[in-house]
Amino acid sequence: MNPMALMKIKGLVDKFKSNHPKVPLFFNDAARSIGEGSIIEINITTADGKNLCTNMKVLPEDIELINQLKDFAAKQ
């Protein structure tokens, strides 16, 4: 990956963490708790009040993706 793009992404992530300090803490705790069979639900309420919601049951291959993302994040 382009080093300049990585620097830009890192800056955006740092700003996100500054603006929303509880979100990364939540994702850290959630990542340690997610296991096969867990249900992940995502709920979004738009600015105009529309509600979007979905969920998924965690499969074994999803755990591999989560582990790869954690490893990648740890290296950054």
ABEGO torsion letter per residue (X at the ends): XBAAAAAAAAAAAAAAAAABAAAAAAAAAAAAABBBGBBBBBBBBBAAGBBBBBBBBBBAAAAAAAAAAAAAAAAX
